[in-house]
Amino acid sequence: MDFLILAIIILAVVAIFQLLKIYELSRELRPDEAPVITEADSRMNARLGIVFIIGFFTFILWCIYKWGDKLLPEPASKHGVEIDQLWDVTMVIIGIPFIICNVLLFFFLNKYRYKKTNKADFFAHSNKLEAIWTVVPAIVLSALIIYGLRVWNDVTDHTSISANENPVNIELYARQFDWTARYAGADKKLGDANFQMINGSNALGLITPEAITDRLAEITKDSVALRAKLDEQVRLEGIIFPKKSKPVDPHAHGAASHDAGAEHHTPAPNPEAHAKEGEHGGGHHEDPYAWAGNSKPVRAIVDELERLSRMKRSIETFAKKRFTSSGDDLLVKGEFHLPVNKAVLFQFRAQDVIHSAYMPHFRVQMNAVPGMKTNFAFTPTITTAQMREKTKNPTFDYYLLCNKICGNAHYNMKMVIVVEDQASYDNWIKEQKTFATQMAALLAPPAADSTITQTLVPATDTTMAKAPTAKPAK
């Protein structure tokens, strides 16, 4: 019913607009009928203006009465109180001139409405007036901006949180259309990460010795498959390499991909060798793969081989350097927990596009940008249970939302936040699995056939029926 009423209103507005357009066009066809403004027209417009301004301010007061305390939810963090005070001061400062200007506007509309006996005064310029309405707003706005900057600096000053407070370190990792929370492990530090480490078993690109080994093995496997594909594509297209081309060791390809009858076929040059020579200045300026001609499939394979080669060398480089392992970090999805009245240091990263971490009850919004880290810190002050009592809503939950339109499922990119006492938080943390444990489970070999068979047997035996199942990470 509400939608039907809204549709009728919209159609009515469109119809009125079209009728006015038709009237304006028809008047252009009658140039002799110039519009004449009468005193009655001016008086009617002035009175309608009074009706409008009274109705307008009545509507605003009704909105404040109805939803004034619901424009923003109750702040549930320490800095949230400062943010709300800044909001209130801003609304008062801009609200007063808004009311004065509109009242004067419609007052003058009545006082100086058109009359035959009235004569307009010519008033060209006044330096005094210009100075007043330039300097006064500038002073007011400058004070408001300085006040806002002071609040913002206080809110974002992470150095004010000392290590003695033992803050909670959390990273919120965004990707379409999903959030992952990563907690610092036993060392109280978030481990290092690199986008080149991202694969099926390491969605966040976290760095551990095991993750590096797995990623390098995956790159090697992909490279071998691509080399074999390159040889096959070259054979199919009948491409002949110049004699100066550097051949690839046939054993590096795995199984040979050449036909027995192709005695004069030369193996494809090694893209990794060419890429490495180019980096050290040993390569030629001309295209080392000119032999591929206009073959798009061959060029695509060669480009991918070069990309994998660069990635492999980059991973090997930072693997030799000192890094903070992420093996003890805790990864959670679906919901994450915070201890009440304890500082929380947030780090934000994104994998694909710009997202925005938005936690309205805590007055937090920070962009998560691919290729960089952003930070924010706050101290929650109201637990979830307390907020449920305050709102008289037993199903109330805090939420982490994405406040940047990041794609089709942007509306559903959210995560529950649970604020609780320290003891409950500690118990929840103990139940979470480390990244090393989760990765080991993903890389573990598949279960034996006997185990699979057992799961297919109907649970008639009481022992099997009551067998405990693994509790998934929250």
Secondary structure, DSSP 8 states (H G I E B T S, - for coil): -HHHHHHHHHHHHHHHHHHHHHHHHHHHT-TT------HHHHHHHHHHHHHHHHHHHHHHHHHHHHHGGGSS----BHHHHHHHHHHHHHHHHHHHHHHHHHHHHHHHHHHT---TT---------HHHHHHHHHHHHHHHHHHHHHHHHHHHHHH-GGGS-GGG--EEEEEEEETTEEEEEE--TTSS---B-GGG-BTTBTT-B--HHHHHHHHHHHHHHHHHHHHHHHHHHHHHT----TTS----GGGGSS--S-TT-TT------HHHHHHHHHTT-S-SS-TTGGGTT-HHHHHHHHHHHHHHHHHHHHHHHHHS-----TT-EEE-SEEEEETTS-EEEEEEESSS-EEEEEGGGTEEEEE-BTS-EEEEE-B-S-HHHHHHHHT-TT--EEEEE-S--STTGGG-EEEEEEE-HHHHHHHHHHS-BHHHHHHHHHS----HHHHHHHHS-TTSHHHHT--------
